[in-house]
Amino acid sequence: MTHSNSTPATGNTPPLTWHDGDMPFSTAFGDHFYCQTDGRLECGHVFLAGNGLPERWQHAEDFTIGELGFGTGLNACETWRQWKTHRRPGAHLHFVSFELFPMQAEEIDRALSRWPEIDAERKALVASWPAEPSGVVTIDLDGQTRLSVVCGDAFENLSASPLTFDAWFLDGFAPSRNSAMWSAELMQRVHDTTRRGGGFATYAAAGFVRRNLIAAGFAVERRPGFAGKREMLCGVRPSG
């Protein structure tokens, strides 16, 4: 049985609906914020393993992850949890996420409360989250981990960013619901800001997404998806 109730909109942010207690659903895009089976485990299967993590951290002094779609902050919290376990002494992680409609702290808290494994990370994120997130929200999660959430249009903000990335988490709403987040132009920017030998992973397997990533210059691979989903995509920007 599904129960839902809405959270009032703040500013220009569309209201959220909550399904089954604590699962946020975007009314703007008609889609859930994460996999209904287990979004935390999906993060490990798709985004971390799909980018060769945590193994690549064993050789990294500085590592930068880009993400399209911060959402609830689930990927950031799970990545931080695993980074703390696997990082080298003195190494630094910068997790940079692009988000059009940043959530409120209480919404993040509610959405992530279903996972006791990330209690510490959730509490730290919520405690530092601004009341009115806008511009670039920068939070030093610990001495080796920085989170930057870039609020606004992803293509505009990524085009203006001087950063380069070792790995990308492509986690916008489903391509059928939010095609702009998977456009050829944006995938080209993702490619062009990826360091050679770096890459991406995504739960999405739509044909036009795959074609856009290949056209951008990535060597794209299909892998089995999470929780019975037939396929996911990952890929590398060739070193040559």
Secondary structure, 3 states (H helix, E strand, C coil): CCCEEEECCCCCCCCEEEECCCEEEECCCCEECCCCCCHHHHHHHHHHHHHCCCHHHHHCCEEEEEEECCCCCHHHHHHHHHHHHHCCCCCEEEEEEEECCCCCHHHHHHHHCCCHHHHHHHHHHHHHCCCCCCCEEEEEEECCEEEEEEECCHHHHHHHCCCCEEEEEECCCCCCCCHHHHCHHHHHHHHHCEEEEEEEEECCCCHHHHHHHHHHCCEEEEECCCCCCCCEEEEECCCC
